[in-house]
Amino acid sequence: MTIKRVSPGPRMSGAVVHGNTVYVAGQVADTVGADVKTQTKEILAKIDGLLKGAGTDKSKLLSANIWLTDIATFNEMNAVWDAWVSAGNTPARATVEAKLAAPGLRVEIACIAAV
């Protein structure tokens, strides 16, 4: 089987396609310091682009992992997620509180989708 890398970089690729599965790396916002809603919208737009580059879309999400620096922002993040996710095609999902790689990052999202 071939492996396709979407937005490859020196440390990691934005997404990797193997077979009929695309693995999207953890995505964070470029707008460091913005609120959770703003960062979540930015991240989901990045995910849309990576999925498109892999030949798929959010309607084929299989699973998602979400990390929040403050679980008290769960409802804010969910308001954006619920408006974005494909109705009837919601993935298996986990959301946890965690310290992220840089100050000012409030959300990180990684997902797996079918192609």
DSSP file (Angstrom, degrees, kcal/mol; ACC not computed):
  #  RESIDUE AA STRUCTURE BP1 BP2  ACC     N-H-->O    O-->H-N    N-H-->O    O-->H-N    TCO  KAPPA ALPHA  PHI   PSI    X-CA   Y-CA   Z-CA
    1    1 A M              0   0    0      0, 0.0     2,-0.2     0, 0.0    17,-0.0   0.000 360.0 360.0 360.0 146.6    0.0    0.0    0.0
    2    2 A T        -     0   0    0     17,-0.0    17,-0.9     2,-0.0     2,-0.5  -0.523 360.0-140.6 -87.5 158.9    1.1    3.5   -0.7
    3    3 A I  E     -A   18   0A   0     -2,-0.2     2,-0.5    15,-0.2    15,-0.2  -0.986  12.5-163.2-119.9 128.4    1.4    6.2    1.9
    4    4 A K  E     -A   17   0A   0     13,-2.4    13,-3.3    -2,-0.5     2,-0.5  -0.945   5.4-154.7-112.6 131.2    0.4    9.8    1.1
    5    5 A R  E     -A   16   0A   0     -2,-0.5     2,-0.5    11,-0.2    11,-0.2  -0.914   3.6-155.6-107.7 129.0    1.5   12.7    3.3
    6    6 A V  E    S-A   15   0A   0      9,-3.0     9,-1.7    -2,-0.5     8,-1.3  -0.898  77.1  -7.5-105.2 127.8   -0.6   15.9    3.3
    7    7 A S  E    S-     0   0A   0     -2,-0.5     7,-1.1     6,-0.2    -1,-0.2   0.950  86.7-162.1  52.4  56.4    1.2   19.1    4.3
    8    8 A P  E     +A   13   0A   0      0, 0.0     5,-0.3     0, 0.0    -1,-0.1  -0.414  12.2 179.8 -69.9 144.2    4.5   17.3    5.3
    9    9 A G        -     0   0    0      3,-0.9     0, 0.0    -2,-0.1     0, 0.0  -0.754  44.8 -92.2-132.3-179.9    6.9   19.2    7.4
   10   10 A P  S    S+     0   0    0      0, 0.0     3,-0.1     0, 0.0    -1,-0.0   0.774 124.1  27.7 -68.9 -25.1   10.3   18.5    9.0
   11   11 A R  S    S-     0   0    0      1,-0.4     2,-0.3     0, 0.0     0, 0.0   0.783 131.7 -16.0-104.2 -37.2    8.8   17.2   12.2
   12   12 A M        -     0   0    0     -5,-0.1    -3,-0.9    13,-0.0    -1,-0.4  -0.981  60.3-110.0-161.3 164.3    5.4   15.8   11.2
   13   13 A S  E     -A    8   0A   0     -2,-0.3    12,-0.2    -5,-0.3    -6,-0.2  -0.747  24.5-128.2 -98.5 151.4    2.8   15.8    8.5
   14   14 A G  E    S-     0   0A   0     -8,-1.3    11,-2.2    -7,-1.1     2,-0.3   0.871  92.6  -6.1 -64.2 -36.2   -0.6   17.5    8.8
   15   15 A A  E     -AB   6  24A   0     -9,-1.7    -9,-3.0     9,-0.2     2,-0.4  -0.983  62.4-151.5-155.4 155.0   -2.2   14.2    7.8
   16   16 A V  E     -AB   5  23A   0      7,-2.0     7,-2.9    -2,-0.3     2,-0.5  -0.999   8.9-154.2-133.2 130.2   -1.1   10.8    6.5
   17   17 A V  E     +AB   4  22A   0    -13,-3.3   -13,-2.4    -2,-0.4     2,-0.4  -0.910  17.6 170.0-106.2 127.4   -3.2    8.6    4.3
   18   18 A H  E >   -AB   3  21A   0      3,-2.6     3,-1.6    -2,-0.5     2,-0.2  -0.976  65.1 -38.5-135.6 120.9   -2.7    4.8    4.4
   19   19 A G  T 3  S-     0   0    0    -17,-0.9   -17,-0.0    -2,-0.4    -2,-0.0  -0.480 124.5 -25.1  63.8-128.6   -5.1    2.6    2.6
   20   20 A N  T 3  S+     0   0    0     -2,-0.2    95,-2.3    -3,-0.1     2,-0.4   0.014 121.3  89.4-105.2  26.2   -8.6    4.0    3.1
   21   21 A T  E <   -BC  18 114A   0     -3,-1.6    -3,-2.6    93,-0.2     2,-0.5  -0.977  55.5-159.9-128.8 137.6   -7.8    5.8    6.3
   22   22 A V  E     -BC  17 113A   0     91,-3.1    91,-2.5    -2,-0.4     2,-0.6  -0.968   6.3-157.6-116.7 131.0   -6.5    9.3    7.0
   23   23 A Y  E     -BC  16 112A   0     -7,-2.9    -7,-2.0    -2,-0.5     2,-0.6  -0.930   8.5-156.8-108.3 114.6   -4.8   10.2   10.2
   24   24 A V  E     -BC  15 111A   0     87,-3.2    87,-1.1    -2,-0.6    -9,-0.2  -0.823  16.9-129.2 -96.5 124.4   -4.9   13.9   11.0
   25   25 A A  E     -     0   0A   0    -11,-2.2    86,-0.1    -2,-0.6    84,-0.1  -0.206  44.5 -72.9 -64.1 159.8   -2.2   15.1   13.4
   26   26 A G  E     -     0   0A   0     84,-0.1     2,-0.4    82,-0.1    84,-0.3  -0.366  56.2-152.4 -55.5 125.7   -3.1   17.2   16.4
   27   27 A Q  E     - C   0 109A   0     82,-3.0    82,-1.9    -3,-0.1     2,-0.3  -0.862  14.6-176.2-108.6 138.1   -4.1   20.6   15.2
   28   28 A V        -     0   0    0     -2,-0.4    80,-0.1    80,-0.2     2,-0.1  -0.854  31.6 -94.8-125.4 164.0   -3.8   23.9   17.2
   29   29 A A        -     0   0    0     78,-0.5    10,-0.1    -2,-0.3     3,-0.1  -0.431  12.4-145.8 -77.1 150.4   -4.7   27.4   16.4
   30   30 A D  S    S+     0   0    0      1,-0.2     2,-1.8    -2,-0.1    -1,-0.1   0.691  90.3  80.8 -81.4 -22.3   -2.3   30.0   14.9
   31   31 A T  S >  S-     0   0    0      7,-0.1     3,-1.8     8,-0.1    -1,-0.2  -0.550  75.3-166.0 -86.0  74.1   -4.1   32.6   16.9
   32   32 A V  T 3  S+     0   0    0     -2,-1.8    73,-0.2     1,-0.3    72,-0.1  -0.386  70.9  24.4 -63.6 133.3   -2.4   31.9   20.2
   33   33 A G  T 3  S+     0   0    0     71,-2.5    -1,-0.3     1,-0.3    72,-0.1   0.225  90.6 127.4  96.1 -14.4   -4.1   33.5   23.2
   34   34 A A    <   -     0   0    0     -3,-1.8    -1,-0.3    70,-0.1    72,-0.1  -0.239  68.3 -87.9 -69.2 165.1   -7.5   33.7   21.5
   35   35 A D     >  -     0   0    0     -3,-0.1     4,-2.5     1,-0.1     5,-0.2  -0.174  40.7-100.0 -71.3 170.1  -10.6   32.3   23.3
   36   36 A V  H  > S+     0   0    0      1,-0.2     4,-2.7     2,-0.2     5,-0.2   0.873 120.7  52.2 -60.8 -41.7  -11.6   28.7   23.0
   37   37 A K  H  > S+     0   0    0      2,-0.2     4,-2.4     1,-0.2    -1,-0.2   0.938 111.7  46.0 -62.3 -46.2  -14.4   29.3   20.5
   38   38 A T  H  > S+     0   0    0      1,-0.2     4,-2.1     2,-0.2    -2,-0.2   0.927 115.1  46.6 -62.6 -46.1  -12.0   31.2   18.2
   39   39 A Q  H  X S+     0   0    0     -4,-2.5     4,-2.6     1,-0.2    -1,-0.2   0.901 111.4  51.7 -65.0 -40.4   -9.3   28.6   18.4
   40   40 A T  H  X S+     0   0    0     -4,-2.7     4,-2.7    -5,-0.2     5,-0.2   0.925 109.2  49.9 -63.4 -44.3  -11.8   25.8   17.9
   41   41 A K  H  X S+     0   0    0     -4,-2.4     4,-1.8     1,-0.2    -1,-0.2   0.917 112.4  48.1 -58.6 -43.9  -13.1   27.4   14.7
   42   42 A E  H  X S+     0   0    0     -4,-2.1     4,-1.9     2,-0.2    -2,-0.2   0.917 112.3  48.4 -64.0 -44.2   -9.6   27.9   13.4
   43   43 A I  H  X S+     0   0    0     -4,-2.6     4,-2.5     1,-0.2    -2,-0.2   0.921 110.1  51.0 -63.1 -44.8   -8.6   24.3   14.1
   44   44 A L  H  X S+     0   0    0     -4,-2.7     4,-2.4     1,-0.2    -1,-0.2   0.853 108.0  53.0 -65.4 -33.6  -11.7   22.9   12.5
   45   45 A A  H  X S+     0   0    0     -4,-1.8     4,-2.0    -5,-0.2    -1,-0.2   0.901 109.2  49.8 -65.2 -40.3  -11.1   24.9    9.4
   46   46 A K  H  X S+     0   0    0     -4,-1.9     4,-2.5     2,-0.2    -2,-0.2   0.921 110.1  50.5 -61.5 -44.0   -7.5   23.4    9.3
   47   47 A I  H  X S+     0   0    0     -4,-2.5     4,-2.9     1,-0.2     5,-0.3   0.912 107.0  54.1 -62.6 -42.4   -9.0   20.0    9.7
   48   48 A D  H  X S+     0   0    0     -4,-2.4     4,-2.3     1,-0.2    -1,-0.2   0.927 110.7  47.2 -55.4 -45.0  -11.4   20.6    6.8
   49   49 A G  H  X S+     0   0    0     -4,-2.0     4,-2.3     2,-0.2    -2,-0.2   0.897 112.6  47.7 -64.8 -41.9   -8.4   21.6    4.6
   50   50 A L  H  X S+     0   0    0     -4,-2.5     4,-1.2     2,-0.2    -2,-0.2   0.906 112.1  49.5 -66.8 -41.6   -6.4   18.6    5.6
   51   51 A L  H  <>S+     0   0    0     -4,-2.9     5,-2.8     2,-0.2     4,-0.4   0.912 110.7  50.5 -63.7 -41.6   -9.3   16.2    5.0
   52   52 A K  H ><5S+     0   0    0     -4,-2.3     3,-1.5    -5,-0.3    -2,-0.2   0.921 108.3  52.5 -60.8 -43.9   -9.9   17.8    1.6
   53   53 A G  H 3<5S+     0   0    0     -4,-2.3    -1,-0.2     1,-0.3    -2,-0.2   0.750 109.1  51.0 -62.8 -23.9   -6.2   17.3    0.7
   54   54 A A  T 3<5S-     0   0    0     -4,-1.2    -1,-0.3    -3,-0.3    -2,-0.2   0.468 123.0-106.1 -91.7  -3.8   -6.5   13.7    1.7
   55   55 A G  T < 5S+     0   0    0     -3,-1.5     2,-0.2    -4,-0.4    -3,-0.2   0.771  88.2  80.4  86.9  27.0   -9.6   13.2   -0.6
   56   56 A T      < -     0   0    0     -5,-2.8    -1,-0.3    -8,-0.1     2,-0.3  -0.746  59.4-141.0-144.6-169.2  -12.2   13.1    2.1
   57   57 A D    >   -     0   0    0     57,-0.3     3,-2.1    -2,-0.2    57,-0.2  -0.927  40.4 -82.0-154.3 177.8  -14.3   15.3    4.4
   58   58 A K  G >  S+     0   0    0      1,-0.3     3,-1.5    -2,-0.3    28,-0.3   0.672 114.5  73.6 -64.1 -17.7  -15.8   15.6    7.9
   59   59 A S  G 3  S+     0   0    0      1,-0.3    -1,-0.3    26,-0.1    26,-0.0   0.655  97.3  51.5 -69.3 -12.2  -18.7   13.3    7.0
   60   60 A K  G <  S+     0   0    0     -3,-2.1    54,-2.6    54,-0.1    -1,-0.3   0.151  77.2 138.6-110.2  17.5  -16.3   10.4    7.1
   61   61 A L  E <   -D  113   0A   0     -3,-1.5    52,-0.3    52,-0.2     3,-0.1  -0.400  26.8-179.1 -62.0 136.6  -14.8   11.1   10.5
   62   62 A L  E     -     0   0A   0     50,-3.3    30,-2.4     1,-0.4     2,-0.3   0.772  64.0  -5.1-102.4 -43.1  -14.3    7.9   12.5
   63   63 A S  E     -De 112  92A   0     49,-1.8    49,-2.3    28,-0.3    -1,-0.4  -0.986  55.4-164.1-151.5 158.6  -12.8    9.3   15.7
   64   64 A A  E     -De 111  93A   0     28,-1.8    30,-1.9    -2,-0.3     2,-0.4  -0.995   5.7-158.8-145.5 142.0  -11.6   12.5   17.3
   65   65 A N  E     -De 110  94A   0     45,-2.9    45,-2.3    -2,-0.3     2,-0.4  -0.990  14.0-169.2-119.8 129.9   -9.5   13.4   20.3
   66   66 A I  E     -De 109  95A   0     28,-2.8    30,-2.4    -2,-0.4     2,-0.5  -0.975   5.7-164.6-124.4 131.7   -9.8   16.8   21.8
   67   67 A W  E     -De 108  96A   0     41,-2.9    41,-1.9    -2,-0.4     2,-0.4  -0.965   6.2-172.5-115.7 130.2   -7.6   18.3   24.5
   68   68 A L  E     -De 107  97A   0     28,-2.7    30,-2.5    -2,-0.5     3,-0.2  -0.954  24.6-145.2-118.9 139.1   -8.6   21.5   26.4
   69   69 A T  S    S+     0   0    0     37,-1.9     2,-0.4    -2,-0.4    38,-0.1   0.750  98.7  30.0 -73.3 -21.0   -6.3   23.3   28.8
   70   70 A D    >   -     0   0    0     36,-0.4     3,-2.5    26,-0.1    -1,-0.3  -0.905  67.9-157.8-140.5 109.4   -9.4   24.1   31.0
   71   71 A I  G >  S+     0   0    0     -2,-0.4     3,-1.8     1,-0.3     4,-0.2   0.684  89.5  77.0 -61.8 -17.2  -12.3   21.6   31.0
   72   72 A A  G 3  S+     0   0    0      1,-0.3     3,-0.4     2,-0.1    -1,-0.3   0.678  88.0  60.1 -65.2 -15.7  -14.5   24.4   32.2
   73   73 A T  G <> S+     0   0    0     -3,-2.5     4,-2.4     1,-0.2    -1,-0.3   0.277  72.3 108.7 -93.3  10.6  -14.5   25.6   28.5
   74   74 A F  H <> S+     0   0    0     -3,-1.8     4,-2.6     1,-0.2    -1,-0.2   0.890  77.7  47.8 -53.1 -47.1  -16.0   22.3   27.4
   75   75 A N  H  > S+     0   0    0     -3,-0.4     4,-1.9     2,-0.2    -1,-0.2   0.865 110.1  52.4 -67.6 -36.2  -19.4   23.9   26.5
   76   76 A E  H  > S+     0   0    0      2,-0.2     4,-1.2    -4,-0.2    -2,-0.2   0.935 112.8  44.6 -63.2 -46.4  -17.8   26.7   24.5
   77   77 A M  H  X S+     0   0    0     -4,-2.4     4,-2.7     1,-0.2     3,-0.4   0.922 111.7  53.4 -63.7 -43.8  -15.8   24.2   22.5
   78   78 A N  H  X S+     0   0    0     -4,-2.6     4,-3.3     1,-0.2     5,-0.3   0.829 100.2  61.1 -62.7 -33.0  -18.8   22.0   22.0
   79   79 A A  H  X S+     0   0    0     -4,-1.9     4,-1.1     2,-0.2    -1,-0.2   0.908 112.1  38.7 -60.0 -41.0  -20.9   25.0   20.7
   80   80 A V  H  X S+     0   0    0     -4,-1.2     4,-1.3    -3,-0.4    -2,-0.2   0.919 117.0  50.3 -73.9 -45.4  -18.4   25.3   17.8
   81   81 A W  H >X S+     0   0    0     -4,-2.7     4,-3.1     1,-0.2     3,-0.6   0.929 108.8  51.9 -58.0 -48.0  -18.0   21.6   17.3
   82   82 A D  H 3< S+     0   0    0     -4,-3.3    -1,-0.2     1,-0.3    -2,-0.2   0.840 109.8  49.1 -62.0 -34.5  -21.7   20.9   17.2
   83   83 A A  H 3< S+     0   0    0     -4,-1.1    -1,-0.3    -5,-0.3    -2,-0.2   0.760 119.2  40.0 -73.3 -24.7  -22.2   23.6   14.5
   84   84 A W  H << S+     0   0    0     -4,-1.3    -2,-0.2    -3,-0.6    -3,-0.2   0.865  90.8  93.5 -92.3 -43.0  -19.3   22.1   12.5
   85   85 A V  S  < S-     0   0    0     -4,-3.1     2,-0.6    -5,-0.2     5,-0.1  -0.172  85.9-102.8 -62.3 146.4  -19.7   18.3   12.8
   86   86 A S    >   -     0   0    0    -28,-0.3     3,-2.4     3,-0.3    -1,-0.1  -0.577  39.7-119.2 -73.4 115.5  -21.7   16.5   10.0
   87   87 A A  T 3  S+     0   0    0     -2,-0.6    -1,-0.1     1,-0.3    -4,-0.0  -0.285  97.8  14.7 -57.3 133.3  -25.1   15.6   11.4
   88   88 A G  T 3  S+     0   0    0      1,-0.0    -1,-0.3    -3,-0.0    -2,-0.1   0.368 118.2  73.9  82.7  -5.5  -25.7   11.9   11.5
   89   89 A N    <   +     0   0    0     -3,-2.4    -3,-0.3     2,-0.0   -28,-0.2  -0.075  61.4 153.8-127.9  32.5  -22.0   11.2   10.9
   90   90 A T        -     0   0    0     -5,-0.1     2,-0.1     1,-0.1     3,-0.1  -0.391  36.2-132.2 -68.5 139.2  -20.6   12.1   14.3
   91   91 A P        -     0   0    0      0, 0.0   -28,-0.3     0, 0.0     2,-0.2  -0.331  27.6 -89.8 -83.6 167.0  -17.4   10.3   15.2
   92   92 A A  E     -e   63   0A   0    -30,-2.4   -28,-1.8    -2,-0.1     2,-0.3  -0.572  61.3-171.7 -65.0 143.4  -16.4    8.4   18.3
   93   93 A R  E     -e   64   0A   0    -30,-0.2     2,-0.4    -2,-0.2   -28,-0.2  -0.998  27.9-167.7-149.7 146.5  -14.8   11.2   20.5
   94   94 A A  E     -e   65   0A   0    -30,-1.9   -28,-2.8    -2,-0.3     2,-0.4  -0.994   7.5-169.9-130.4 141.7  -12.9   11.8   23.7
   95   95 A T  E     +e   66   0A   0     -2,-0.4     2,-0.3   -30,-0.2   -28,-0.2  -0.995  14.6 166.4-132.2 127.5  -12.3   15.2   25.3
   96   96 A V  E     -e   67   0A   0    -30,-2.4   -28,-2.7    -2,-0.4     2,-0.4  -0.915  37.6-109.5-136.0 162.1   -9.9   15.7   28.2
   97   97 A E  E     +e   68   0A   0     -2,-0.3     2,-0.3   -30,-0.2   -28,-0.2  -0.790  49.8 154.6 -89.8 134.3   -8.2   18.4   30.1
   98   98 A A        -     0   0    0    -30,-2.5     2,-0.5    -2,-0.4    -2,-0.0  -0.994  49.0-104.2-156.5 154.5   -4.4   18.6   29.4
   99   99 A K        -     0   0    0     -2,-0.3     2,-0.1     2,-0.0     7,-0.1  -0.727  44.7-144.3 -79.0 128.8   -1.5   21.0   29.5
  100  100 A L        -     0   0    0     -2,-0.5     5,-0.0     5,-0.3     4,-0.0  -0.405  23.9 -97.3 -95.5 174.1   -0.7   21.8   25.8
  101  101 A A  S    S+     0   0    0     -2,-0.1    -1,-0.1     1,-0.1    -2,-0.0   0.707 100.8  27.5 -66.7 -25.1    2.7   22.4   24.2
  102  102 A A  S >  S-     0   0    0      3,-0.0     3,-1.6     0, 0.0    -2,-0.2  -0.989  86.4-100.4-140.9 147.2    2.7   26.2   24.3
  103  103 A P  T 3  S+     0   0    0      0, 0.0     3,-0.1     0, 0.0    -2,-0.0  -0.365 107.6  33.0 -60.9 142.7    1.2   28.9   26.5
  104  104 A G  T 3  S+     0   0    0      1,-0.3   -71,-2.5   -72,-0.1     2,-0.5   0.227  86.0 117.5  92.7 -14.7   -1.9   30.5   25.0
  105  105 A L    <   +     0   0    0     -3,-1.6    -1,-0.3   -73,-0.2    -5,-0.3  -0.760  32.5 170.4 -83.2 130.6   -3.0   27.3   23.2
  106  106 A R        +     0   0    0     -2,-0.5   -37,-1.9     1,-0.3   -36,-0.4   0.602  58.6  32.2-114.3 -19.3   -6.4   26.3   24.6
  107  107 A V  E     - D   0  68A   0    -39,-0.2   -78,-0.5   -38,-0.1     2,-0.3  -0.993  51.0-177.8-142.7 144.0   -7.5   23.5   22.3
  108  108 A E  E     - D   0  67A   0    -41,-1.9   -41,-2.9    -2,-0.3     2,-0.4  -0.984  10.3-170.6-139.6 137.9   -5.9   20.7   20.3
  109  109 A I  E     +CD  27  66A   0    -82,-1.9   -82,-3.0    -2,-0.3     2,-0.3  -0.995   7.6 176.7-133.2 130.8   -7.8   18.3   18.0
  110  110 A A  E     + D   0  65A   0    -45,-2.3   -45,-2.9    -2,-0.4     2,-0.3  -0.947  13.5 175.6-124.8 149.9   -6.6   15.2   16.2
  111  111 A C  E     -CD  24  64A   0    -87,-1.1   -87,-3.2    -2,-0.3     2,-0.4  -0.971  25.7-140.4-151.6 166.9   -8.9   12.9   14.2
  112  112 A I  E     +CD  23  63A   0    -49,-2.3   -50,-3.3    -2,-0.3   -49,-1.8  -0.988  25.7 178.2-128.9 138.0   -9.1    9.8   12.0
  113  113 A A  E     -CD  22  61A   0    -91,-2.5   -91,-3.1    -2,-0.4   -52,-0.2  -0.945  29.2-113.2-138.1 158.8  -11.3    9.6    8.9
  114  114 A A  E      C   21   0A   0    -54,-2.6   -57,-0.3    -2,-0.3   -93,-0.2  -0.601 360.0 360.0 -83.7 153.0  -12.2    7.1    6.1
  115  115 A V              0   0    0    -95,-2.3   -94,-0.1    -2,-0.2    -1,-0.1   0.392 360.0 360.0-101.3 360.0  -11.2    8.1    2.6
